[in-house]
Amino acid sequence: MIKAVIGLGNPGKKYEKTRHNIGFMVADALASALRCKKNIKECCFSIIYNCKDHDLLIVKPQTYMNNSGVAVKNLIEDYRLKPEEVLVVYDDLDLPLGKIRLRKSGSSGGHRGIQSIIEHLKTQDFPRLKIGIGRPATKKEVVNYVLSPFNKDEILLVEKVISSSVDCLLNVLKYGIDKSLNTCNRSIV
């Protein structure tokens, strides 16, 4: 059973609408869909939405992407959660924009936020929802690409991706991961 959904991103207005913050965008949309209340104070180096009606926490780590493991480890310890009870939502360069992929576990795939979580939890056995953001033309452009906002012709697709991601997460919360894999692993367009 999933007890926390953790959206990865970077804190601050500067990063708000960037590709790297799609995890934050999905977390906010899920909190809105479930009518969750944002905790007034930060806890566990995170902003936490408390969804009392659903026995769920929605979490936005404030440690910056590459140190996400610090916040996730604190959350797991403070709330006495198991790694398999938290589902992490994050951007994936290897998936095209418009594709989402639910996984029960796995490697970091080169994602530094996920690598930080794996290192701090000392396991890669935690579920995750990867959200495709596509890849830039060259490797040199990766940092600028993930820290740039979506362009105007991508906005409509991004809105659909966020909506589909929320639907996927609601499905996971209701039916579990195993029963949700087929419905979640798809292209939006």
Biotite code that builds the C-alpha atoms (Angstrom):
import biotite.structure as struc

atoms = struc.array([
    struc.Atom([0.000, 0.000, 0.000], chain_id="A", res_id=1, res_name="MET", atom_name="CA", element="C"),
    struc.Atom([1.329, 3.422, -0.956], chain_id="A", res_id=2, res_name="ILE", atom_name="CA", element="C"),
    struc.Atom([1.427, 5.830, 1.990], chain_id="A", res_id=3, res_name="LYS", atom_name="CA", element="C"),
    struc.Atom([3.417, 8.668, 0.390], chain_id="A", res_id=4, res_name="ALA", atom_name="CA", element="C"),
    struc.Atom([3.760, 10.076, -3.113], chain_id="A", res_id=5, res_name="VAL", atom_name="CA", element="C"),
    struc.Atom([6.991, 12.038, -3.506], chain_id="A", res_id=6, res_name="ILE", atom_name="CA", element="C"),
    struc.Atom([7.321, 14.426, -6.438], chain_id="A", res_id=7, res_name="GLY", atom_name="CA", element="C"),
    struc.Atom([10.909, 15.408, -7.220], chain_id="A", res_id=8, res_name="LEU", atom_name="CA", element="C"),
    struc.Atom([12.011, 18.864, -8.278], chain_id="A", res_id=9, res_name="GLY", atom_name="CA", element="C"),
    struc.Atom([13.954, 21.936, -7.261], chain_id="A", res_id=10, res_name="ASN", atom_name="CA", element="C"),
    struc.Atom([12.540, 24.533, -4.843], chain_id="A", res_id=11, res_name="PRO", atom_name="CA", element="C"),
    struc.Atom([12.142, 28.190, -5.761], chain_id="A", res_id=12, res_name="GLY", atom_name="CA", element="C"),
    struc.Atom([10.407, 30.334, -8.345], chain_id="A", res_id=13, res_name="LYS", atom_name="CA", element="C"),
    struc.Atom([13.391, 30.064, -10.693], chain_id="A", res_id=14, res_name="LYS", atom_name="CA", element="C"),
    struc.Atom([12.744, 26.341, -11.267], chain_id="A", res_id=15, res_name="TYR", atom_name="CA", element="C"),
    struc.Atom([8.961, 26.324, -10.927], chain_id="A", res_id=16, res_name="GLU", atom_name="CA", element="C"),
    struc.Atom([7.925, 25.554, -14.520], chain_id="A", res_id=17, res_name="LYS", atom_name="CA", element="C"),
    struc.Atom([11.027, 23.651, -15.650], chain_id="A", res_id=18, res_name="THR", atom_name="CA", element="C"),
    struc.Atom([11.160, 20.125, -17.085], chain_id="A", res_id=19, res_name="ARG", atom_name="CA", element="C"),
    struc.Atom([13.047, 18.905, -14.015], chain_id="A", res_id=20, res_name="HIS", atom_name="CA", element="C"),
    struc.Atom([10.073, 19.964, -11.840], chain_id="A", res_id=21, res_name="ASN", atom_name="CA", element="C"),
    struc.Atom([7.405, 17.840, -13.493], chain_id="A", res_id=22, res_name="ILE", atom_name="CA", element="C"),
    struc.Atom([7.406, 15.731, -10.298], chain_id="A", res_id=23, res_name="GLY", atom_name="CA", element="C"),
    struc.Atom([6.428, 18.809, -8.272], chain_id="A", res_id=24, res_name="PHE", atom_name="CA", element="C"),
    struc.Atom([3.730, 19.673, -10.834], chain_id="A", res_id=25, res_name="MET", atom_name="CA", element="C"),
    struc.Atom([2.202, 16.191, -10.566], chain_id="A", res_id=26, res_name="VAL", atom_name="CA", element="C"),
    struc.Atom([2.392, 16.285, -6.743], chain_id="A", res_id=27, res_name="ALA", atom_name="CA", element="C"),
    struc.Atom([0.512, 19.604, -6.697], chain_id="A", res_id=28, res_name="ASP", atom_name="CA", element="C"),
    struc.Atom([-2.110, 18.296, -9.148], chain_id="A", res_id=29, res_name="ALA", atom_name="CA", element="C"),
    struc.Atom([-2.617, 15.109, -7.096], chain_id="A", res_id=30, res_name="LEU", atom_name="CA", element="C"),
    struc.Atom([-2.965, 17.149, -3.892], chain_id="A", res_id=31, res_name="ALA", atom_name="CA", element="C"),
    struc.Atom([-5.560, 19.310, -5.625], chain_id="A", res_id=32, res_name="SER", atom_name="CA", element="C"),
    struc.Atom([-7.474, 16.283, -6.950], chain_id="A", res_id=33, res_name="ALA", atom_name="CA", element="C"),
    struc.Atom([-7.586, 14.730, -3.469], chain_id="A", res_id=34, res_name="LEU", atom_name="CA", element="C"),
    struc.Atom([-8.260, 18.090, -1.750], chain_id="A", res_id=35, res_name="ARG", atom_name="CA", element="C"),
    struc.Atom([-5.278, 17.687, 0.557], chain_id="A", res_id=36, res_name="CYS", atom_name="CA", element="C"),
    struc.Atom([-4.107, 20.368, 2.947], chain_id="A", res_id=37, res_name="LYS", atom_name="CA", element="C"),
    struc.Atom([-0.553, 21.703, 2.833], chain_id="A", res_id=38, res_name="LYS", atom_name="CA", element="C"),
    struc.Atom([1.184, 21.572, 6.200], chain_id="A", res_id=39, res_name="ASN", atom_name="CA", element="C"),
    struc.Atom([2.046, 25.061, 7.408], chain_id="A", res_id=40, res_name="ILE", atom_name="CA", element="C"),
    struc.Atom([5.542, 24.099, 8.574], chain_id="A", res_id=41, res_name="LYS", atom_name="CA", element="C"),
    struc.Atom([8.136, 22.198, 6.640], chain_id="A", res_id=42, res_name="GLU", atom_name="CA", element="C"),
    struc.Atom([9.036, 18.758, 7.940], chain_id="A", res_id=43, res_name="CYS", atom_name="CA", element="C"),
    struc.Atom([11.692, 16.299, 6.837], chain_id="A", res_id=44, res_name="CYS", atom_name="CA", element="C"),
    struc.Atom([13.231, 18.971, 4.561], chain_id="A", res_id=45, res_name="PHE", atom_name="CA", element="C"),
    struc.Atom([9.997, 18.869, 2.545], chain_id="A", res_id=46, res_name="SER", atom_name="CA", element="C"),
    struc.Atom([6.691, 20.511, 1.888], chain_id="A", res_id=47, res_name="ILE", atom_name="CA", element="C"),
    struc.Atom([4.048, 17.963, 2.806], chain_id="A", res_id=48, res_name="ILE", atom_name="CA", element="C"),
    struc.Atom([0.380, 17.779, 1.886], chain_id="A", res_id=49, res_name="TYR", atom_name="CA", element="C"),
    struc.Atom([-1.576, 15.764, 4.420], chain_id="A", res_id=50, res_name="ASN", atom_name="CA", element="C"),
    struc.Atom([-4.409, 13.793, 2.843], chain_id="A", res_id=51, res_name="CYS", atom_name="CA", element="C"),
    struc.Atom([-6.175, 12.584, 5.980], chain_id="A", res_id=52, res_name="LYS", atom_name="CA", element="C"),
    struc.Atom([-9.189, 11.216, 4.092], chain_id="A", res_id=53, res_name="ASP", atom_name="CA", element="C"),
    struc.Atom([-6.860, 9.012, 2.062], chain_id="A", res_id=54, res_name="HIS", atom_name="CA", element="C"),
    struc.Atom([-4.173, 8.090, 4.634], chain_id="A", res_id=55, res_name="ASP", atom_name="CA", element="C"),
    struc.Atom([-1.606, 9.582, 2.277], chain_id="A", res_id=56, res_name="LEU", atom_name="CA", element="C"),
    struc.Atom([1.211, 12.113, 2.320], chain_id="A", res_id=57, res_name="LEU", atom_name="CA", element="C"),
    struc.Atom([2.125, 14.044, -0.822], chain_id="A", res_id=58, res_name="ILE", atom_name="CA", element="C"),
    struc.Atom([5.679, 15.309, -0.532], chain_id="A", res_id=59, res_name="VAL", atom_name="CA", element="C"),
    struc.Atom([7.865, 17.854, -2.331], chain_id="A", res_id=60, res_name="LYS", atom_name="CA", element="C"),
    struc.Atom([11.477, 17.601, -1.080], chain_id="A", res_id=61, res_name="PRO", atom_name="CA", element="C"),
    struc.Atom([13.151, 21.000, -0.679], chain_id="A", res_id=62, res_name="GLN", atom_name="CA", element="C"),
    struc.Atom([16.745, 19.717, -0.736], chain_id="A", res_id=63, res_name="THR", atom_name="CA", element="C"),
    struc.Atom([17.195, 20.266, -4.492], chain_id="A", res_id=64, res_name="TYR", atom_name="CA", element="C"),
    struc.Atom([17.016, 17.403, -6.932], chain_id="A", res_id=65, res_name="MET", atom_name="CA", element="C"),
    struc.Atom([20.496, 15.962, -6.463], chain_id="A", res_id=66, res_name="ASN", atom_name="CA", element="C"),
    struc.Atom([20.003, 15.662, -2.686], chain_id="A", res_id=67, res_name="ASN", atom_name="CA", element="C"),
    struc.Atom([16.476, 14.229, -2.739], chain_id="A", res_id=68, res_name="SER", atom_name="CA", element="C"),
    struc.Atom([17.635, 11.209, -0.729], chain_id="A", res_id=69, res_name="GLY", atom_name="CA", element="C"),
    struc.Atom([18.198, 13.371, 2.370], chain_id="A", res_id=70, res_name="VAL", atom_name="CA", element="C"),
    struc.Atom([14.529, 14.421, 2.461], chain_id="A", res_id=71, res_name="ALA", atom_name="CA", element="C"),
    struc.Atom([13.180, 10.981, 1.525], chain_id="A", res_id=72, res_name="VAL", atom_name="CA", element="C"),
    struc.Atom([15.234, 9.222, 4.206], chain_id="A", res_id=73, res_name="LYS", atom_name="CA", element="C"),
    struc.Atom([14.062, 11.738, 6.844], chain_id="A", res_id=74, res_name="ASN", atom_name="CA", element="C"),
    struc.Atom([10.447, 11.274, 5.762], chain_id="A", res_id=75, res_name="LEU", atom_name="CA", element="C"),
    struc.Atom([10.698, 7.478, 5.930], chain_id="A", res_id=76, res_name="ILE", atom_name="CA", element="C"),
    struc.Atom([12.284, 7.611, 9.380], chain_id="A", res_id=77, res_name="GLU", atom_name="CA", element="C"),
    struc.Atom([9.945, 10.257, 10.837], chain_id="A", res_id=78, res_name="ASP", atom_name="CA", element="C"),
    struc.Atom([6.758, 8.616, 9.525], chain_id="A", res_id=79, res_name="TYR", atom_name="CA", element="C"),
    struc.Atom([8.028, 5.034, 9.987], chain_id="A", res_id=80, res_name="ARG", atom_name="CA", element="C"),
    struc.Atom([7.464, 4.110, 6.358], chain_id="A", res_id=81, res_name="LEU", atom_name="CA", element="C"),
    struc.Atom([9.018, 1.317, 4.317], chain_id="A", res_id=82, res_name="LYS", atom_name="CA", element="C"),
    struc.Atom([10.654, 2.130, 0.946], chain_id="A", res_id=83, res_name="PRO", atom_name="CA", element="C"),
    struc.Atom([7.980, 0.099, -0.862], chain_id="A", res_id=84, res_name="GLU", atom_name="CA", element="C"),
    struc.Atom([5.297, 2.369, 0.683], chain_id="A", res_id=85, res_name="GLU", atom_name="CA", element="C"),
    struc.Atom([6.588, 5.504, -1.058], chain_id="A", res_id=86, res_name="VAL", atom_name="CA", element="C"),
    struc.Atom([6.113, 6.183, -4.757], chain_id="A", res_id=87, res_name="LEU", atom_name="CA", element="C"),
    struc.Atom([8.520, 8.669, -6.360], chain_id="A", res_id=88, res_name="VAL", atom_name="CA", element="C"),
    struc.Atom([7.457, 10.791, -9.354], chain_id="A", res_id=89, res_name="VAL", atom_name="CA", element="C"),
    struc.Atom([10.175, 12.304, -11.536], chain_id="A", res_id=90, res_name="TYR", atom_name="CA", element="C"),
    struc.Atom([11.286, 13.403, -15.003], chain_id="A", res_id=91, res_name="ASP", atom_name="CA", element="C"),
    struc.Atom([12.950, 10.955, -17.393], chain_id="A", res_id=92, res_name="ASP", atom_name="CA", element="C"),
    struc.Atom([15.142, 12.045, -20.307], chain_id="A", res_id=93, res_name="LEU", atom_name="CA", element="C"),
    struc.Atom([14.968, 8.589, -21.907], chain_id="A", res_id=94, res_name="ASP", atom_name="CA", element="C"),
    struc.Atom([11.210, 8.724, -22.399], chain_id="A", res_id=95, res_name="LEU", atom_name="CA", element="C"),
    struc.Atom([9.664, 11.072, -24.947], chain_id="A", res_id=96, res_name="PRO", atom_name="CA", element="C"),
    struc.Atom([7.338, 13.810, -23.762], chain_id="A", res_id=97, res_name="LEU", atom_name="CA", element="C"),
    struc.Atom([3.883, 12.286, -23.641], chain_id="A", res_id=98, res_name="GLY", atom_name="CA", element="C"),
    struc.Atom([4.928, 8.924, -22.192], chain_id="A", res_id=99, res_name="LYS", atom_name="CA", element="C"),
    struc.Atom([4.746, 7.778, -18.567], chain_id="A", res_id=100, res_name="ILE", atom_name="CA", element="C"),
    struc.Atom([6.077, 4.570, -17.060], chain_id="A", res_id=101, res_name="ARG", atom_name="CA", element="C"),
    struc.Atom([5.220, 2.996, -13.704], chain_id="A", res_id=102, res_name="LEU", atom_name="CA", element="C"),
    struc.Atom([7.851, 0.692, -12.162], chain_id="A", res_id=103, res_name="ARG", atom_name="CA", element="C"),
    struc.Atom([7.953, -1.298, -8.922], chain_id="A", res_id=104, res_name="LYS", atom_name="CA", element="C"),
    struc.Atom([11.731, -0.777, -8.554], chain_id="A", res_id=105, res_name="SER", atom_name="CA", element="C"),
    struc.Atom([14.892, -0.320, -10.607], chain_id="A", res_id=106, res_name="GLY", atom_name="CA", element="C"),
    struc.Atom([18.173, 1.484, -11.015], chain_id="A", res_id=107, res_name="SER", atom_name="CA", element="C"),
    struc.Atom([18.596, 5.239, -11.168], chain_id="A", res_id=108, res_name="SER", atom_name="CA", element="C"),
    struc.Atom([19.029, 5.205, -14.940], chain_id="A", res_id=109, res_name="GLY", atom_name="CA", element="C"),
    struc.Atom([21.455, 8.094, -14.460], chain_id="A", res_id=110, res_name="GLY", atom_name="CA", element="C"),
    struc.Atom([18.892, 10.323, -12.697], chain_id="A", res_id=111, res_name="HIS", atom_name="CA", element="C"),
    struc.Atom([20.744, 12.033, -9.858], chain_id="A", res_id=112, res_name="ARG", atom_name="CA", element="C"),
    struc.Atom([17.669, 12.540, -7.688], chain_id="A", res_id=113, res_name="GLY", atom_name="CA", element="C"),
    struc.Atom([16.834, 8.842, -7.843], chain_id="A", res_id=114, res_name="ILE", atom_name="CA", element="C"),
    struc.Atom([20.493, 7.943, -7.291], chain_id="A", res_id=115, res_name="GLN", atom_name="CA", element="C"),
    struc.Atom([20.495, 10.069, -4.141], chain_id="A", res_id=116, res_name="SER", atom_name="CA", element="C"),
    struc.Atom([17.393, 8.258, -2.866], chain_id="A", res_id=117, res_name="ILE", atom_name="CA", element="C"),
    struc.Atom([18.932, 4.843, -3.620], chain_id="A", res_id=118, res_name="ILE", atom_name="CA", element="C"),
    struc.Atom([22.138, 5.802, -1.780], chain_id="A", res_id=119, res_name="GLU", atom_name="CA", element="C"),
    struc.Atom([20.331, 7.139, 1.301], chain_id="A", res_id=120, res_name="HIS", atom_name="CA", element="C"),
    struc.Atom([17.797, 4.295, 1.543], chain_id="A", res_id=121, res_name="LEU", atom_name="CA", element="C"),
    struc.Atom([20.400, 1.673, 0.573], chain_id="A", res_id=122, res_name="LYS", atom_name="CA", element="C"),
    struc.Atom([17.859, 0.046, -1.732], chain_id="A", res_id=123, res_name="THR", atom_name="CA", element="C"),
    struc.Atom([16.398, 0.554, -5.174], chain_id="A", res_id=124, res_name="GLN", atom_name="CA", element="C"),
    struc.Atom([13.238, -1.319, -4.216], chain_id="A", res_id=125, res_name="ASP", atom_name="CA", element="C"),
    struc.Atom([10.760, 1.535, -4.165], chain_id="A", res_id=126, res_name="PHE", atom_name="CA", element="C"),
    struc.Atom([8.050, 2.242, -6.767], chain_id="A", res_id=127, res_name="PRO", atom_name="CA", element="C"),
    struc.Atom([8.326, 5.131, -9.149], chain_id="A", res_id=128, res_name="ARG", atom_name="CA", element="C"),
    struc.Atom([6.465, 6.915, -11.909], chain_id="A", res_id=129, res_name="LEU", atom_name="CA", element="C"),
    struc.Atom([8.748, 8.176, -14.658], chain_id="A", res_id=130, res_name="LYS", atom_name="CA", element="C"),
    struc.Atom([7.459, 11.053, -16.746], chain_id="A", res_id=131, res_name="ILE", atom_name="CA", element="C"),
    struc.Atom([9.036, 11.507, -20.142], chain_id="A", res_id=132, res_name="GLY", atom_name="CA", element="C"),
    struc.Atom([10.491, 14.900, -20.952], chain_id="A", res_id=133, res_name="ILE", atom_name="CA", element="C"),
    struc.Atom([12.508, 13.857, -24.014], chain_id="A", res_id=134, res_name="GLY", atom_name="CA", element="C"),
    struc.Atom([16.195, 14.426, -24.611], chain_id="A", res_id=135, res_name="ARG", atom_name="CA", element="C"),
    struc.Atom([18.082, 17.396, -26.119], chain_id="A", res_id=136, res_name="PRO", atom_name="CA", element="C"),
    struc.Atom([20.084, 16.995, -29.321], chain_id="A", res_id=137, res_name="ALA", atom_name="CA", element="C"),
    struc.Atom([23.476, 16.766, -27.572], chain_id="A", res_id=138, res_name="THR", atom_name="CA", element="C"),
    struc.Atom([24.716, 15.602, -24.179], chain_id="A", res_id=139, res_name="LYS", atom_name="CA", element="C"),
    struc.Atom([26.239, 19.039, -23.497], chain_id="A", res_id=140, res_name="LYS", atom_name="CA", element="C"),
    struc.Atom([22.761, 20.572, -23.502], chain_id="A", res_id=141, res_name="GLU", atom_name="CA", element="C"),
    struc.Atom([21.249, 18.271, -20.831], chain_id="A", res_id=142, res_name="VAL", atom_name="CA", element="C"),
    struc.Atom([21.600, 20.598, -17.817], chain_id="A", res_id=143, res_name="VAL", atom_name="CA", element="C"),
    struc.Atom([20.186, 23.611, -19.661], chain_id="A", res_id=144, res_name="ASN", atom_name="CA", element="C"),
    struc.Atom([17.440, 21.433, -21.134], chain_id="A", res_id=145, res_name="TYR", atom_name="CA", element="C"),
    struc.Atom([16.142, 19.994, -17.839], chain_id="A", res_id=146, res_name="VAL", atom_name="CA", element="C"),
    struc.Atom([16.340, 23.411, -16.168], chain_id="A", res_id=147, res_name="LEU", atom_name="CA", element="C"),
    struc.Atom([14.428, 25.138, -18.963], chain_id="A", res_id=148, res_name="SER", atom_name="CA", element="C"),
    struc.Atom([10.658, 25.578, -19.077], chain_id="A", res_id=149, res_name="PRO", atom_name="CA", element="C"),
    struc.Atom([8.524, 23.644, -21.530], chain_id="A", res_id=150, res_name="PHE", atom_name="CA", element="C"),
    struc.Atom([8.064, 25.605, -24.740], chain_id="A", res_id=151, res_name="ASN", atom_name="CA", element="C"),
    struc.Atom([4.697, 26.988, -25.847], chain_id="A", res_id=152, res_name="LYS", atom_name="CA", element="C"),
    struc.Atom([3.861, 24.168, -28.262], chain_id="A", res_id=153, res_name="ASP", atom_name="CA", element="C"),
    struc.Atom([4.453, 21.571, -25.507], chain_id="A", res_id=154, res_name="GLU", atom_name="CA", element="C"),
    struc.Atom([2.186, 23.119, -22.840], chain_id="A", res_id=155, res_name="ILE", atom_name="CA", element="C"),
    struc.Atom([-1.034, 21.387, -23.930], chain_id="A", res_id=156, res_name="LEU", atom_name="CA", element="C"),
    struc.Atom([0.716, 18.008, -23.983], chain_id="A", res_id=157, res_name="LEU", atom_name="CA", element="C"),
    struc.Atom([2.308, 18.692, -20.572], chain_id="A", res_id=158, res_name="VAL", atom_name="CA", element="C"),
    struc.Atom([-1.156, 19.402, -19.128], chain_id="A", res_id=159, res_name="GLU", atom_name="CA", element="C"),
    struc.Atom([-2.396, 16.072, -20.529], chain_id="A", res_id=160, res_name="LYS", atom_name="CA", element="C"),
    struc.Atom([0.662, 14.278, -19.121], chain_id="A", res_id=161, res_name="VAL", atom_name="CA", element="C"),
    struc.Atom([0.065, 15.747, -15.661], chain_id="A", res_id=162, res_name="ILE", atom_name="CA", element="C"),
    struc.Atom([-3.610, 14.769, -15.798], chain_id="A", res_id=163, res_name="SER", atom_name="CA", element="C"),
    struc.Atom([-2.778, 11.220, -16.960], chain_id="A", res_id=164, res_name="SER", atom_name="CA", element="C"),
    struc.Atom([-0.106, 10.929, -14.261], chain_id="A", res_id=165, res_name="SER", atom_name="CA", element="C"),
    struc.Atom([-2.649, 11.900, -11.602], chain_id="A", res_id=166, res_name="VAL", atom_name="CA", element="C"),
    struc.Atom([-5.089, 9.319, -13.023], chain_id="A", res_id=167, res_name="ASP", atom_name="CA", element="C"),
    struc.Atom([-2.325, 6.710, -12.852], chain_id="A", res_id=168, res_name="CYS", atom_name="CA", element="C"),
    struc.Atom([-1.517, 7.583, -9.232], chain_id="A", res_id=169, res_name="LEU", atom_name="CA", element="C"),
    struc.Atom([-5.192, 7.482, -8.243], chain_id="A", res_id=170, res_name="LEU", atom_name="CA", element="C"),
    struc.Atom([-5.387, 4.052, -9.868], chain_id="A", res_id=171, res_name="ASN", atom_name="CA", element="C"),
    struc.Atom([-2.333, 2.889, -7.890], chain_id="A", res_id=172, res_name="VAL", atom_name="CA", element="C"),
    struc.Atom([-3.831, 4.193, -4.648], chain_id="A", res_id=173, res_name="LEU", atom_name="CA", element="C"),
    struc.Atom([-7.103, 2.362, -5.322], chain_id="A", res_id=174, res_name="LYS", atom_name="CA", element="C"),
    struc.Atom([-5.922, -0.910, -6.901], chain_id="A", res_id=175, res_name="TYR", atom_name="CA", element="C"),
    struc.Atom([-2.200, -1.211, -6.116], chain_id="A", res_id=176, res_name="GLY", atom_name="CA", element="C"),
    struc.Atom([0.844, -1.173, -8.377], chain_id="A", res_id=177, res_name="ILE", atom_name="CA", element="C"),
    struc.Atom([0.530, -4.634, -9.904], chain_id="A", res_id=178, res_name="ASP", atom_name="CA", element="C"),
    struc.Atom([-2.983, -3.974, -11.178], chain_id="A", res_id=179, res_name="LYS", atom_name="CA", element="C"),
    struc.Atom([-2.016, -0.488, -12.399], chain_id="A", res_id=180, res_name="SER", atom_name="CA", element="C"),
    struc.Atom([1.026, -1.312, -14.537], chain_id="A", res_id=181, res_name="LEU", atom_name="CA", element="C"),
    struc.Atom([-0.940, -1.928, -17.750], chain_id="A", res_id=182, res_name="ASN", atom_name="CA", element="C"),
    struc.Atom([-3.117, 1.158, -17.438], chain_id="A", res_id=183, res_name="THR", atom_name="CA", element="C"),
    struc.Atom([-0.243, 3.476, -16.478], chain_id="A", res_id=184, res_name="CYS", atom_name="CA", element="C"),
    struc.Atom([2.472, 2.424, -18.925], chain_id="A", res_id=185, res_name="ASN", atom_name="CA", element="C"),
    struc.Atom([1.370, 4.183, -22.048], chain_id="A", res_id=186, res_name="ARG", atom_name="CA", element="C"),
    struc.Atom([1.752, 7.137, -24.343], chain_id="A", res_id=187, res_name="SER", atom_name="CA", element="C"),
    struc.Atom([-0.574, 10.059, -23.724], chain_id="A", res_id=188, res_name="ILE", atom_name="CA", element="C"),
    struc.Atom([-0.769, 11.036, -27.395], chain_id="A", res_id=189, res_name="VAL", atom_name="CA", element="C"),
])
